[in-house]
Amino acid sequence: MRNKLILATAAALLTLSASAHAQSTVIVQDPVTTQSTVVIPGEVRTYVMEQQVPSVVFEGDVVVGSVLPEAVEIQTIDGHADYAYTVLNEHRVIVNPQTRTVVQVIE
């Protein structure tokens, strides 16, 4: 009985310490791609929000990872060749111009 109590206490302590480590926060300010997360520079996001372009009807959900067909016109961003943008179904999206993949949906 005593061994079971010690084992249960040890398991609980290990679980709590793992939870504490999982709560770390990292803030990145430069454009970085880490697996599936893309951090967009603030000036790119601001530029996209300020532009007036018509919305395009897009079949399907507007989500990160969607690949835009060639028929959808994307706009370049001066000084930021790694990013482009368009407006799909009234949602502004930032796109990777080389792959035409949506990398961020701006709400």
Backbone as a chain_set.jsonl record, in Angstrom:
{"seq": "MRNKLILATAAALLTLSASAHAQSTVIVQDPVTTQSTVVIPGEVRTYVMEQQVPSVVFEGDVVVGSVLPEAVEIQTIDGHADYAYTVLNEHRVIVNPQTRTVVQVIE", "coords": {"N": [[0.823, -1.188, 0.0], [1.917, 1.228, 0.828], [3.943, 1.559, -1.086], [2.424, 1.941, -3.404], [1.249, 4.412, -2.851], [3.509, 6.086, -2.788], [4.364, 5.797, -5.442], [2.138, 6.871, -6.829], [2.23, 9.524, -5.922], [4.697, 10.344, -6.974], [4.149, 10.143, -9.72], [2.173, 12.104, -9.967], [3.635, 14.433, -9.351], [5.483, 14.46, -11.477], [3.738, 14.887, -13.619], [2.74, 17.446, -13.02], [5.099, 18.988, -13.227], [5.682, 18.733, -15.948], [3.514, 20.07, -17.056], [4.044, 22.67, -16.228], [6.33, 23.3, -17.713], [5.265, 23.302, -20.282], [3.958, 25.686, -20.523], [5.477, 27.789, -21.424], [6.197, 30.846, -23.151], [6.981, 32.163, -26.307], [8.07, 34.937, -28.074], [8.338, 36.121, -31.297], [9.877, 38.422, -33.423], [10.885, 38.794, -35.97], [10.387, 37.819, -39.459], [9.615, 34.488, -39.588], [9.6, 31.044, -40.36], [8.325, 28.28, -38.836], [7.929, 25.053, -38.848], [4.636, 24.703, -39.257], [3.916, 27.262, -38.664], [3.761, 30.664, -39.426], [5.239, 33.745, -38.999], [4.287, 36.911, -39.586], [5.684, 39.971, -40.729], [4.948, 43.073, -39.08], [4.618, 45.393, -40.681], [3.863, 44.351, -43.138], [1.372, 43.228, -42.642], [-0.024, 45.575, -41.872], [0.083, 47.038, -44.283], [-1.467, 45.39, -45.975], [-3.958, 45.611, -44.724], [-4.571, 48.261, -45.245], [-5.01, 48.508, -47.976], [-7.215, 48.866, -50.778], [-8.941, 46.606, -52.358], [-11.015, 44.669, -54.547], [-13.212, 42.077, -53.326], [-12.88, 38.596, -53.927], [-14.839, 35.884, -54.995], [-14.536, 32.81, -53.481], [-14.506, 29.394, -53.752], [-15.149, 27.18, -51.165], [-13.617, 26.948, -47.87], [-11.922, 29.727, -46.43], [-8.899, 29.333, -45.395], [-5.783, 28.922, -43.605], [-3.253, 27.45, -45.47], [-4.716, 26.796, -47.7], [-4.544, 26.456, -51.205], [-4.379, 28.76, -53.728], [-6.133, 29.01, -56.796], [-4.863, 29.625, -60.15], [-6.537, 31.457, -61.351], [-7.266, 33.288, -59.429], [-6.375, 36.496, -58.681], [-3.454, 37.708, -57.242], [-1.959, 40.225, -55.202], [1.104, 41.983, -55.225], [3.534, 42.93, -52.711], [5.307, 45.736, -52.238], [8.745, 45.735, -51.571], [8.627, 43.472, -50.06], [9.078, 40.657, -51.069], [8.476, 38.05, -50.376], [5.842, 37.879, -49.722], [2.389, 38.181, -50.604], [-0.963, 39.338, -51.32], [-4.561, 39.068, -51.135], [-8.155, 39.463, -51.348], [-10.529, 37.347, -50.188], [-13.769, 36.173, -50.267], [-14.576, 38.323, -48.643], [-12.547, 38.303, -46.745], [-9.346, 39.289, -45.821], [-6.312, 38.014, -46.98], [-2.986, 36.802, -46.536], [-0.503, 35.704, -48.703], [1.778, 33.209, -49.868], [3.655, 34.047, -52.529], [5.094, 32.382, -54.286], [4.153, 29.741, -53.985], [1.454, 30.148, -53.899], [-0.024, 29.723, -51.635], [-2.166, 30.202, -48.861], [-1.024, 31.943, -46.107], [-1.766, 33.409, -43.931], [-4.823, 34.444, -42.499], [-6.484, 37.398, -42.17], [-8.434, 38.747, -39.726]], "CA": [[0.0, 0.0, 0.0], [2.803, 2.382, 0.927], [4.625, 1.696, -2.377], [1.46, 2.5, -4.35], [1.11, 5.825, -2.505], [4.733, 6.762, -3.237], [4.335, 5.787, -6.907], [1.099, 7.819, -7.253], [2.739, 10.859, -5.637], [5.755, 10.62, -7.951], [3.493, 10.35, -11.018], [1.505, 13.402, -9.913], [4.668, 15.467, -9.41], [6.001, 14.499, -12.848], [2.704, 15.486, -14.453], [2.706, 18.881, -12.738], [6.291, 19.658, -13.755], [5.547, 18.775, -17.407], [2.556, 21.135, -17.357], [4.701, 23.951, -16.014], [7.224, 23.531, -18.844], [4.475, 23.495, -21.494], [3.349, 27.002, -20.512], [6.43, 28.808, -21.842], [5.762, 31.68, -24.266], [8.066, 32.702, -27.104], [7.636, 36.001, -28.968], [9.277, 36.277, -32.394], [9.582, 39.672, -34.102], [11.326, 38.739, -37.355], [9.627, 36.818, -40.195], [10.187, 33.174, -39.368], [8.724, 29.906, -40.597], [8.661, 27.173, -37.964], [7.0, 23.995, -39.212], [3.453, 25.229, -39.939], [3.607, 28.596, -38.167], [4.444, 31.743, -40.111], [5.111, 35.02, -38.315], [4.297, 37.939, -40.617], [6.123, 41.282, -40.231], [3.851, 43.999, -38.819], [4.395, 46.328, -41.784], [3.135, 43.64, -44.2], [-0.02, 43.146, -42.187], [-0.587, 46.927, -41.949], [-0.07, 47.356, -45.702], [-2.607, 44.618, -46.49], [-5.191, 46.161, -44.151], [-4.83, 49.592, -45.787], [-5.275, 48.472, -49.416], [-8.609, 48.709, -51.214], [-9.066, 45.714, -53.509], [-12.304, 43.976, -54.491], [-13.235, 40.712, -52.814], [-13.073, 37.549, -54.922], [-15.598, 34.741, -54.48], [-13.663, 31.636, -53.418], [-15.226, 28.173, -53.366], [-14.516, 26.513, -50.037], [-13.274, 27.754, -46.703], [-10.707, 30.531, -46.503], [-8.101, 28.888, -44.251], [-4.345, 28.795, -43.809], [-2.907, 26.206, -46.158], [-5.432, 26.704, -48.97], [-3.768, 26.861, -52.381], [-5.252, 29.541, -54.59], [-5.994, 28.699, -58.222], [-4.252, 30.675, -60.974], [-7.563, 32.441, -61.708], [-7.353, 34.296, -58.366], [-5.282, 37.46, -58.802], [-2.841, 38.114, -55.976], [-1.276, 41.514, -55.283], [2.434, 41.968, -54.622], [3.79, 43.925, -51.669], [6.617, 46.35, -52.505], [9.735, 45.583, -50.513], [8.425, 42.203, -49.34], [8.866, 39.689, -52.15], [8.019, 36.765, -49.841], [4.433, 37.966, -49.357], [1.415, 38.803, -51.496], [-2.24, 39.34, -50.627], [-5.803, 39.225, -51.876], [-9.327, 39.427, -50.481], [-11.368, 36.212, -50.571], [-15.013, 36.079, -49.483], [-14.524, 39.43, -47.682], [-11.45, 38.085, -45.792], [-8.018, 39.604, -46.346], [-5.387, 36.905, -46.754], [-1.603, 36.952, -46.953], [-0.218, 34.53, -49.52], [3.132, 32.973, -50.356], [3.471, 34.206, -53.975], [5.715, 31.299, -55.04], [3.32, 28.54, -53.931], [0.064, 30.604, -53.902], [-0.629, 29.154, -50.434], [-2.559, 31.173, -47.839], [-0.21, 31.789, -44.911], [-2.468, 34.035, -42.811], [-6.119, 35.063, -42.732], [-6.606, 38.539, -41.263], [-9.845, 38.939, -39.332]], "C": [[0.871, 1.257, 0.0], [3.523, 2.63, -0.398], [3.7, 2.318, -3.425], [1.273, 3.99, -4.11], [2.326, 6.622, -2.967], [4.752, 6.864, -4.76], [3.31, 6.794, -7.436], [1.565, 9.256, -7.024], [3.814, 11.256, -6.651], [5.151, 10.907, -9.327], [2.818, 11.718, -11.062], [2.518, 14.543, -10.021], [5.266, 15.585, -10.814], [5.005, 15.161, -13.797], [2.66, 16.995, -14.257], [3.92, 19.602, -13.314], [6.243, 19.734, -15.277], [4.577, 19.876, -17.813], [3.202, 22.505, -17.21], [5.633, 24.278, -17.176], [6.446, 23.837, -20.121], [3.897, 24.902, -21.584], [4.314, 28.12, -20.894], [5.896, 29.551, -23.059], [6.987, 32.227, -24.975], [7.474, 33.74, -28.042], [8.72, 36.206, -30.008], [8.902, 37.538, -33.149], [10.013, 39.68, -35.555], [10.497, 37.694, -38.104], [10.324, 35.468, -40.117], [9.153, 32.122, -39.738], [9.2, 28.776, -39.704], [7.596, 26.114, -38.145], [5.796, 24.606, -39.901], [3.089, 26.639, -39.483], [4.426, 29.634, -38.922], [4.178, 33.025, -39.346], [5.316, 36.104, -39.366], [4.793, 39.255, -40.024], [4.935, 42.235, -40.097], [3.568, 44.934, -39.981], [3.677, 45.666, -42.966], [1.661, 43.589, -43.856], [-0.708, 44.52, -42.297], [-0.861, 47.307, -43.402], [-1.307, 46.661, -46.276], [-3.923, 45.19, -45.972], [-5.559, 47.506, -44.775], [-5.243, 49.587, -47.253], [-6.757, 48.231, -49.714], [-8.627, 47.871, -52.49], [-10.405, 44.989, -53.4], [-12.164, 42.545, -53.966], [-13.535, 39.746, -53.959], [-13.875, 36.429, -54.267], [-14.706, 33.505, -54.595], [-14.489, 30.448, -52.952], [-14.468, 27.479, -52.242], [-14.22, 27.478, -48.913], [-11.981, 28.517, -46.951], [-9.901, 30.212, -45.246], [-6.625, 28.853, -44.62], [-4.071, 27.434, -44.432], [-3.644, 26.015, -47.471], [-4.517, 27.172, -50.092], [-4.726, 27.542, -53.338], [-5.048, 29.156, -56.051], [-5.404, 29.892, -58.974], [-5.252, 31.772, -61.329], [-7.704, 33.544, -60.659], [-6.128, 35.203, -58.473], [-4.767, 37.825, -57.412], [-2.026, 39.375, -56.223], [0.09, 41.408, -54.608], [2.545, 43.064, -53.566], [5.199, 44.457, -51.891], [7.537, 46.192, -51.302], [9.62, 44.284, -49.734], [8.074, 41.12, -50.351], [8.352, 38.333, -51.666], [6.528, 36.742, -49.54], [3.626, 38.621, -50.476], [0.095, 38.769, -50.738], [-3.383, 39.377, -51.63], [-6.933, 39.249, -50.858], [-10.242, 38.341, -51.022], [-12.595, 36.162, -49.666], [-15.024, 37.091, -48.34], [-13.473, 39.239, -46.584], [-10.139, 38.445, -46.464], [-7.087, 38.457, -45.994], [-3.997, 37.272, -47.259], [-1.187, 35.616, -47.554], [1.278, 34.426, -49.79], [3.043, 33.039, -51.882], [4.095, 33.079, -54.808], [4.813, 30.064, -55.098], [1.829, 28.839, -54.008], [-0.729, 29.997, -52.724], [-0.968, 30.268, -49.45], [-1.741, 30.904, -46.584], [-0.826, 32.476, -43.692], [-3.775, 34.629, -43.296], [-6.264, 36.172, -41.705], [-8.084, 38.768, -40.985], [-10.107, 40.403, -39.053]], "O": [[0.605, 2.216, -0.724], [3.699, 3.781, -0.797], [4.141, 3.128, -4.24], [1.151, 4.758, -5.065], [2.176, 7.728, -3.487], [5.118, 7.904, -5.308], [3.593, 7.5, -8.404], [1.311, 10.121, -7.862], [3.827, 12.39, -7.129], [5.599, 11.82, -10.021], [2.882, 12.412, -12.077], [2.265, 15.523, -10.721], [5.526, 16.693, -11.285], [5.401, 15.917, -14.684], [2.553, 17.743, -15.229], [3.789, 20.709, -13.835], [6.72, 20.714, -15.849], [4.8, 20.549, -18.819], [2.923, 23.407, -18.0], [5.712, 25.437, -17.584], [6.945, 24.577, -20.969], [3.387, 25.278, -22.639], [3.992, 29.293, -20.705], [5.22, 28.962, -23.903], [7.924, 32.7, -24.332], [6.491, 33.467, -28.731], [9.88, 36.438, -29.668], [7.733, 37.723, -33.49], [9.534, 40.52, -36.317], [9.956, 36.78, -37.482], [11.476, 35.323, -40.527], [7.965, 32.288, -39.462], [10.352, 28.354, -39.799], [6.479, 26.261, -37.648], [5.918, 25.005, -41.059], [2.046, 27.158, -39.881], [5.644, 29.501, -39.045], [3.026, 33.361, -39.071], [6.387, 36.205, -39.964], [4.374, 39.628, -38.928], [4.018, 42.202, -40.918], [2.408, 45.246, -40.252], [2.964, 46.338, -43.711], [0.807, 43.877, -44.694], [-1.844, 44.61, -42.764], [-1.925, 47.842, -43.712], [-2.1, 47.283, -46.982], [-4.904, 45.244, -46.713], [-6.738, 47.857, -44.829], [-5.784, 50.584, -47.731], [-7.446, 47.498, -49.004], [-8.357, 48.382, -53.577], [-10.881, 44.724, -52.296], [-11.132, 41.898, -54.144], [-14.338, 40.042, -54.844], [-13.62, 36.068, -53.118], [-14.189, 33.196, -55.669], [-15.1, 30.489, -51.884], [-13.271, 27.222, -52.364], [-14.531, 28.667, -48.99], [-11.062, 28.014, -47.599], [-10.174, 30.744, -44.17], [-6.265, 28.766, -45.794], [-4.586, 26.409, -43.985], [-3.257, 25.17, -48.278], [-3.801, 28.163, -49.948], [-5.754, 26.979, -53.714], [-3.912, 28.994, -56.496], [-5.444, 31.024, -58.491], [-4.851, 32.908, -61.582], [-8.21, 34.623, -60.967], [-4.992, 34.742, -58.371], [-5.536, 38.199, -56.527], [-1.474, 39.573, -57.306], [0.213, 40.809, -53.539], [1.748, 44.001, -53.537], [6.174, 43.719, -51.75], [7.156, 46.478, -50.166], [10.427, 44.022, -48.843], [6.917, 40.719, -50.472], [7.843, 37.548, -52.465], [5.995, 35.706, -49.144], [4.116, 39.493, -51.193], [0.032, 38.231, -49.632], [-3.194, 39.677, -52.809], [-6.707, 39.079, -49.66], [-10.68, 38.401, -52.171], [-12.471, 36.115, -48.443], [-15.423, 36.775, -47.219], [-13.51, 39.952, -45.582], [-9.847, 37.961, -47.557], [-7.069, 37.983, -44.858], [-3.847, 37.959, -48.27], [-1.47, 34.55, -47.007], [1.962, 35.44, -49.924], [2.413, 32.171, -52.486], [3.658, 32.845, -55.935], [4.719, 29.413, -56.139], [1.019, 27.926, -54.163], [-1.939, 29.79, -52.815], [-0.162, 31.171, -49.226], [-1.749, 29.793, -46.052], [-0.463, 32.172, -42.556], [-3.836, 35.239, -44.364], [-6.176, 35.923, -40.502], [-8.88, 38.959, -41.905], [-11.229, 40.775, -38.708]]}, "num_chains": 1, "name": "protein.A"}
